[in-house]
Amino acid sequence: MAIEFTLDKPINFPQLDNKVIKKGFRSVGREVTKVARKNVSRRGVVSKPGEFPGLHSGQLRKTIKARVSRSGFSVLVKSFPTEEADYPYYVFYGHRAPYADRVAGGKQDRRQHGKKRVGDKVAAPRANWITAAADTYERTRYGAVMNKLVTEAIKPGVILG
């Protein structure tokens, strides 16, 4: 449910300016975050399985964030659960009703131990809003942005050979 953009190693990392790389990846993360938030921002829509979830309270939209790695050579865009919104994974993977795998009397069905759970999901899985945003960004702008970023980040005096 998370997308991570990384920079391949065409040249040595010491030959690149980390500040420029981090700034560039921060902007890439912001752009992908905007598109991902737009994917879950349709108001008043009751989503069907396989579609993006609709907007009810906006809590899911607030969980989508981008974080640049310490080295600065990658960015992670993910739905980070918070105390207010701890359900991004339930929306993405779907969930079953409470106690769906219990037998009569409310006891755990011992045949279910270590196996795939029985019962239909109450909420079926929805489409991954983050990977769709990353695919859209990759098709439209990623190549040009990364080319410009690496060109700006090369330290003066470095000769590529």
Backbone as JSON, one array per atom type, in Angstrom:
{
  "sequence": "MAIEFTLDKPINFPQLDNKVIKKGFRSVGREVTKVARKNVSRRGVVSKPGEFPGLHSGQLRKTIKARVSRSGFSVLVKSFPTEEADYPYYVFYGHRAPYADRVAGGKQDRRQHGKKRVGDKVAAPRANWITAAADTYERTRYGAVMNKLVTEAIKPGVILG",
  "N": [[0.81, -1.18, 0.0], [2.14, 1.1, -0.08], [4.23, 3.36, -1.86], [7.43, 3.67, -3.15], [9.76, 5.79, -4.42], [12.86, 5.52, -5.88], [16.25, 6.43, -6.51], [18.14, 5.26, -9.09], [21.52, 4.1, -9.43], [23.31, 5.7, -11.41], [25.6, 7.21, -11.36], [28.2, 7.82, -8.95], [27.15, 8.27, -5.58], [28.52, 10.22, -3.96], [29.11, 12.14, -5.82], [26.89, 13.67, -6.16], [24.77, 16.35, -5.08], [23.35, 16.27, -2.02], [21.37, 17.94, -0.86], [20.0, 19.08, -2.99], [18.95, 16.79, -4.19], [17.29, 15.8, -2.11], [15.46, 17.92, -1.92], [14.28, 17.76, -4.43], [13.11, 15.17, -4.36], [11.34, 15.61, -2.27], [9.54, 17.33, -3.51], [8.56, 15.61, -5.5], [7.28, 13.72, -3.88], [5.3, 15.36, -2.73], [3.75, 15.96, -5.0], [2.79, 13.4, -5.82], [1.38, 12.77, -3.54], [-0.65, 14.72, -3.64], [-2.11, 13.86, -5.89], [-2.91, 11.31, -5.0], [-4.49, 12.0, -2.8], [-6.48, 13.32, -4.15], [-7.63, 11.19, -5.44], [-9.12, 9.94, -3.42], [-11.1, 11.74, -2.82], [-13.73, 12.07, -3.66], [-16.83, 13.31, -3.07], [-19.66, 12.21, -1.18], [-19.94, 9.71, -2.33], [-20.66, 6.35, -2.44], [-18.5, 3.9, -2.37], [-17.76, 1.17, -4.56], [-16.63, -2.27, -4.55], [-13.28, -2.47, -5.61], [-13.16, 0.11, -6.56], [-12.02, 3.51, -5.92], [-12.13, 4.65, -2.53], [-14.82, 6.67, -1.27], [-15.3, 10.09, -0.1], [-15.97, 10.8, 3.2], [-15.49, 11.73, 5.93], [-12.99, 12.79, 5.62], [-10.77, 11.9, 6.94], [-9.28, 9.72, 5.99], [-8.05, 10.84, 3.78], [-6.36, 12.65, 5.02], [-4.43, 10.98, 6.09], [-2.62, 10.33, 4.13], [0.64, 10.69, 3.3], [3.97, 11.92, 2.55], [7.33, 10.9, 2.9], [10.71, 11.65, 3.0], [13.69, 9.76, 2.72], [16.46, 9.38, 5.03], [18.92, 9.43, 3.73], [18.18, 10.71, 1.47], [17.79, 9.78, -1.06], [15.47, 8.51, -1.73], [11.87, 8.46, -1.64], [8.95, 7.97, 0.27], [5.61, 7.33, -0.15], [2.68, 7.04, 1.54], [-0.2, 5.75, 3.33], [-0.33, 6.75, 6.4], [-1.41, 5.48, 9.36], [-3.31, 7.12, 11.92], [-4.28, 8.15, 15.26], [-6.85, 9.16, 15.04], [-7.65, 8.2, 12.58], [-7.42, 5.1, 11.97], [-7.85, 3.29, 10.0], [-6.93, 2.9, 7.26], [-5.88, 0.48, 6.23], [-7.95, -1.36, 6.59], [-9.78, -0.38, 4.78], [-8.41, -0.67, 2.38], [-7.72, -3.46, 2.24], [-10.13, -4.65, 2.89], [-12.62, -6.16, 5.09], [-13.88, -8.63, 7.38], [-16.98, -9.44, 9.06], [-17.32, -8.85, 12.6], [-16.36, -11.59, 14.62], [-16.77, -13.54, 12.65], [-15.57, -15.94, 12.21], [-16.33, -17.66, 14.21], [-17.81, -20.35, 16.07], [-21.0, -21.83, 16.96], [-22.09, -20.55, 20.05], [-20.1, -18.78, 20.41], [-17.42, -19.43, 20.53], [-13.99, -19.75, 19.48], [-13.41, -21.22, 16.37], [-11.75, -24.15, 16.2], [-10.81, -25.39, 13.95], [-10.1, -23.36, 12.3], [-7.63, -22.44, 12.94], [-4.69, -21.03, 11.89], [-5.43, -21.06, 9.24], [-6.96, -19.89, 6.18], [-9.43, -17.49, 6.7], [-12.94, -18.06, 7.21], [-16.1, -17.1, 5.77], [-17.78, -14.31, 4.27], [-16.48, -11.14, 3.21], [-17.42, -8.18, 4.82], [-16.9, -5.6, 4.04], [-15.63, -5.22, 0.99], [-12.37, -5.31, -0.62], [-10.9, -2.2, -1.69], [-9.76, -0.17, -4.47], [-6.26, 0.53, -4.88], [-5.32, 3.59, -3.97], [-2.94, 4.93, -3.83], [-0.98, 3.62, -5.41], [-2.17, 3.99, -7.87], [-1.99, 6.76, -8.11], [0.78, 7.04, -8.2], [1.36, 5.67, -10.57], [0.07, 7.33, -12.41], [1.54, 9.7, -12.08], [4.06, 8.78, -12.83], [3.73, 8.14, -15.53], [3.21, 10.65, -16.6], [5.05, 12.73, -15.67], [7.41, 11.92, -14.3], [9.87, 11.04, -15.5], [10.92, 13.37, -16.78], [11.18, 15.11, -14.59], [13.02, 13.72, -12.94], [15.24, 13.65, -14.64], [15.89, 16.37, -14.84], [16.4, 16.85, -12.13], [18.66, 15.22, -11.51], [20.5, 16.37, -13.22], [20.75, 18.95, -12.12], [21.79, 18.25, -9.65], [24.37, 17.28, -9.91], [27.61, 17.76, -8.84], [29.75, 20.61, -9.31], [32.58, 20.32, -11.47], [32.73, 17.6, -11.63], [33.5, 14.98, -13.7], [31.97, 13.01, -15.98], [32.44, 9.73, -17.11]],
  "CA": [[0.0, 0.0, 0.0], [3.05, 2.24, -0.1], [5.04, 3.5, -3.06], [8.72, 4.29, -2.85], [10.55, 6.16, -5.58], [14.28, 5.55, -5.55], [17.14, 6.87, -7.57], [19.13, 4.26, -9.47], [22.87, 4.61, -9.23], [24.06, 5.82, -12.65], [26.9, 7.76, -10.97], [28.43, 7.63, -7.52], [26.4, 9.2, -4.74], [29.29, 11.39, -3.52], [29.17, 13.12, -6.9], [25.61, 14.39, -6.2], [24.47, 17.23, -3.97], [22.21, 15.69, -1.3], [20.32, 18.93, -0.61], [19.21, 19.21, -4.22], [18.23, 15.53, -4.35], [16.21, 15.76, -1.11], [14.46, 18.91, -2.3], [13.57, 17.21, -5.58], [12.25, 14.07, -3.94], [10.26, 16.19, -1.48], [8.52, 17.84, -4.45], [7.94, 14.44, -6.11], [6.37, 13.19, -2.87], [4.14, 16.25, -2.63], [2.92, 15.82, -6.2], [2.11, 12.11, -5.77], [0.42, 12.89, -2.44], [-1.8, 15.49, -4.14], [-2.91, 13.01, -6.77], [-3.5, 10.26, -4.18], [-5.58, 12.62, -2.03], [-7.57, 13.6, -5.09], [-8.29, 9.9, -5.73], [-10.07, 9.58, -2.35], [-11.81, 12.96, -2.45], [-15.06, 12.2, -4.27], [-17.79, 13.49, -1.98], [-20.98, 11.6, -1.24], [-19.92, 8.51, -3.16], [-20.51, 5.08, -1.74], [-17.64, 3.18, -3.31], [-17.98, -0.25, -4.8], [-15.36, -2.99, -4.51], [-12.41, -2.21, -6.74], [-13.1, 1.55, -6.82], [-11.42, 4.29, -4.84], [-13.12, 4.99, -1.51], [-15.37, 8.02, -1.33], [-14.97, 10.98, 1.01], [-17.02, 10.98, 4.2], [-15.02, 12.66, 6.96], [-11.71, 13.36, 5.22], [-9.69, 11.35, 7.75], [-8.42, 8.89, 5.14], [-7.27, 11.76, 2.95], [-5.31, 13.25, 5.86], [-3.39, 10.02, 6.43], [-1.7, 10.15, 3.01], [1.78, 11.58, 3.51], [5.23, 11.53, 1.9], [8.51, 11.07, 3.75], [11.98, 11.45, 2.31], [14.61, 8.98, 3.54], [17.57, 10.15, 5.6], [19.95, 9.63, 2.72], [17.64, 11.64, 0.49], [17.73, 9.16, -2.38], [14.17, 7.86, -1.94], [10.72, 9.07, -0.97], [7.91, 7.0, 0.55], [4.26, 7.88, -0.08], [1.95, 5.99, 2.24], [-1.25, 6.13, 4.26], [0.16, 6.52, 7.76], [-2.55, 5.52, 10.28], [-3.22, 7.98, 13.1], [-5.27, 7.78, 16.29], [-8.18, 9.51, 14.55], [-7.95, 7.39, 11.4], [-6.58, 3.92, 11.97], [-8.5, 2.32, 9.14], [-6.57, 2.79, 5.84], [-5.66, -0.91, 5.84], [-9.25, -2.0, 6.5], [-10.39, 0.07, 3.54], [-7.67, -1.23, 1.25], [-7.79, -4.92, 2.19], [-11.45, -5.14, 3.23], [-12.66, -6.86, 6.38], [-15.03, -9.48, 7.65], [-17.77, -9.02, 10.21], [-16.75, -9.35, 13.85], [-16.67, -12.97, 15.02], [-17.23, -14.31, 11.49], [-14.97, -17.27, 12.22], [-16.69, -18.33, 15.47], [-18.84, -21.37, 15.97], [-22.11, -21.58, 17.87], [-21.64, -20.36, 21.41], [-19.13, -17.7, 20.41], [-16.05, -19.89, 20.71], [-13.14, -19.78, 18.29], [-13.45, -22.49, 15.66], [-10.38, -24.66, 16.23], [-10.39, -25.78, 12.6], [-9.65, -22.16, 11.6], [-6.3, -22.07, 13.39], [-3.64, -21.01, 10.88], [-5.97, -21.21, 7.9], [-7.69, -18.73, 5.65], [-10.68, -17.3, 7.44], [-14.19, -18.33, 6.5], [-17.07, -16.01, 5.78], [-17.59, -13.25, 3.29], [-16.07, -9.86, 3.74], [-18.48, -7.19, 4.92], [-16.43, -4.54, 3.16], [-14.67, -5.8, 0.05], [-11.22, -4.43, -0.85], [-11.01, -1.09, -2.62], [-8.58, 0.02, -5.32], [-5.15, 1.19, -4.2], [-5.3, 4.98, -4.4], [-1.56, 5.44, -3.88], [-0.3, 3.09, -6.6], [-2.77, 4.65, -9.03], [-1.41, 8.1, -8.18], [2.17, 6.9, -8.63], [1.35, 5.32, -11.99], [-0.29, 8.54, -13.15], [2.68, 10.61, -12.03], [5.17, 8.19, -13.59], [3.43, 8.26, -16.96], [3.15, 12.03, -17.06], [6.11, 13.68, -15.36], [8.53, 11.41, -13.51], [11.12, 11.01, -16.27], [11.43, 14.73, -16.98], [11.56, 15.66, -13.29], [14.24, 13.07, -12.49], [16.33, 14.08, -15.51], [16.24, 17.72, -14.39], [16.92, 16.75, -10.77], [20.03, 14.69, -11.53], [21.33, 17.38, -13.89], [21.01, 20.01, -11.15], [22.46, 17.74, -8.45], [25.77, 16.93, -10.15], [28.5, 18.78, -8.28], [30.63, 21.17, -10.33], [33.91, 19.74, -11.56], [32.67, 16.16, -11.77], [33.54, 14.58, -15.1], [31.38, 11.68, -16.16], [33.15, 9.04, -18.17]],
  "C": [[0.86, 1.25, 0.0], [3.85, 2.22, -1.39], [6.32, 4.19, -2.67], [9.45, 4.54, -4.16], [12.01, 6.18, -5.14], [15.07, 5.96, -6.77], [18.12, 5.74, -7.85], [20.5, 4.91, -9.41], [23.64, 4.71, -10.56], [25.45, 6.4, -12.41], [27.04, 7.56, -9.47], [27.68, 8.68, -6.71], [27.23, 10.38, -4.25], [29.39, 12.48, -4.58], [27.9, 13.96, -6.99], [25.45, 15.23, -4.94], [23.2, 16.73, -3.26], [21.07, 16.67, -1.08], [19.41, 19.07, -1.82], [18.36, 17.96, -4.44], [17.05, 15.46, -3.39], [15.09, 16.72, -1.48], [13.62, 18.39, -3.47], [12.63, 16.09, -5.2], [11.11, 14.55, -3.05], [9.15, 16.69, -2.41], [7.83, 16.68, -5.16], [6.92, 13.83, -5.15], [5.13, 14.04, -2.72], [3.19, 16.07, -3.81], [2.13, 14.51, -6.18], [1.06, 12.12, -4.65], [-0.82, 13.65, -2.88], [-2.71, 14.63, -4.99], [-3.6, 11.91, -5.97], [-4.66, 10.81, -3.35], [-6.76, 12.94, -2.92], [-8.34, 12.31, -5.41], [-9.32, 9.53, -4.67], [-10.94, 10.76, -1.94], [-13.17, 13.13, -3.13], [-16.1, 12.23, -3.16], [-19.1, 12.73, -2.24], [-21.05, 10.35, -2.09], [-19.76, 7.3, -2.27], [-19.74, 4.19, -2.72], [-18.01, 1.71, -3.4], [-16.62, -0.96, -4.72], [-14.55, -2.75, -5.78], [-12.31, -0.75, -7.13], [-12.34, 2.24, -5.69], [-12.48, 4.6, -3.81], [-13.58, 6.43, -1.64], [-15.01, 8.81, -0.07], [-16.17, 11.11, 1.94], [-16.58, 12.01, 5.23], [-13.7, 13.32, 6.58], [-10.53, 12.81, 6.0], [-8.74, 10.49, 6.92], [-7.51, 9.76, 4.29], [-6.12, 12.38, 3.74], [-4.18, 12.28, 6.19], [-2.35, 9.86, 5.33], [-0.59, 11.19, 3.13], [3.0, 11.03, 2.76], [6.37, 11.81, 2.87], [9.75, 10.75, 2.93], [12.91, 10.7, 3.26], [15.74, 9.86, 4.06], [18.65, 10.42, 4.56], [19.49, 10.62, 1.66], [17.49, 11.05, -0.89], [16.46, 8.35, -2.59], [13.1, 8.64, -1.19], [9.65, 7.99, -0.86], [6.58, 7.73, 0.64], [3.37, 6.77, 0.45], [0.79, 6.58, 3.02], [-0.77, 5.75, 5.66], [-1.02, 6.59, 8.71], [-2.28, 6.44, 11.46], [-4.25, 7.5, 14.12], [-6.68, 8.06, 15.79], [-8.6, 8.6, 13.4], [-6.99, 6.21, 11.36], [-7.07, 2.88, 10.99], [-8.03, 2.28, 7.68], [-6.39, 1.35, 5.37], [-6.98, -1.67, 5.73], [-9.94, -1.62, 5.19], [-9.72, -0.6, 2.35], [-7.85, -2.73, 1.13], [-9.2, -5.47, 2.38], [-11.43, -5.83, 4.57], [-13.94, -7.67, 6.5], [-15.79, -8.92, 8.85], [-17.1, -9.52, 11.48], [-17.25, -10.76, 14.16], [-17.19, -13.82, 13.87], [-16.68, -15.73, 11.52], [-15.25, -18.02, 13.54], [-17.75, -19.39, 15.2], [-19.96, -21.01, 16.96], [-21.59, -21.5, 19.31], [-20.56, -19.3, 21.52], [-17.69, -18.12, 20.59], [-15.3, -19.89, 19.38], [-13.22, -21.17, 17.66], [-12.03, -23.04, 15.55], [-9.9, -25.12, 14.87], [-9.85, -24.59, 11.83], [-8.23, -21.77, 11.96], [-5.29, -22.16, 12.25], [-4.14, -21.16, 9.46], [-6.63, -19.92, 7.45], [-9.05, -18.66, 6.33], [-11.9, -17.55, 6.57], [-15.07, -17.09, 6.56], [-16.74, -14.95, 4.75], [-17.16, -11.97, 3.97], [-17.26, -8.9, 3.73], [-18.15, -6.02, 4.0], [-15.35, -5.15, 2.27], [-13.51, -4.82, -0.18], [-11.5, -3.36, -1.89], [-9.72, -0.98, -3.43], [-7.51, 0.77, -4.54], [-4.98, 2.6, -4.76], [-3.89, 5.52, -4.53], [-0.83, 4.9, -5.1], [-0.88, 3.71, -7.87], [-2.2, 6.04, -9.21], [0.03, 8.02, -8.68], [2.26, 6.54, -10.11], [1.03, 6.53, -12.85], [0.89, 9.5, -13.21], [3.84, 10.08, -12.87], [4.94, 8.36, -15.09], [3.56, 9.7, -17.44], [4.43, 12.82, -16.86], [7.38, 13.13, -14.76], [9.85, 11.47, -14.27], [11.74, 12.39, -16.43], [11.92, 15.33, -15.66], [12.87, 15.04, -12.82], [15.44, 13.47, -13.34], [16.82, 15.47, -15.09], [16.91, 17.68, -13.01], [18.37, 16.27, -10.76], [20.97, 15.68, -12.19], [21.71, 18.5, -12.92], [21.88, 19.53, -9.99], [23.93, 17.4, -8.67], [26.63, 18.09, -9.67], [29.42, 19.32, -9.36], [32.01, 20.51, -10.3], [33.92, 18.24, -11.71], [32.62, 15.84, -13.26], [33.01, 13.16, -15.2], [32.11, 10.98, -17.3], [32.8, 7.61, -18.27]]
}
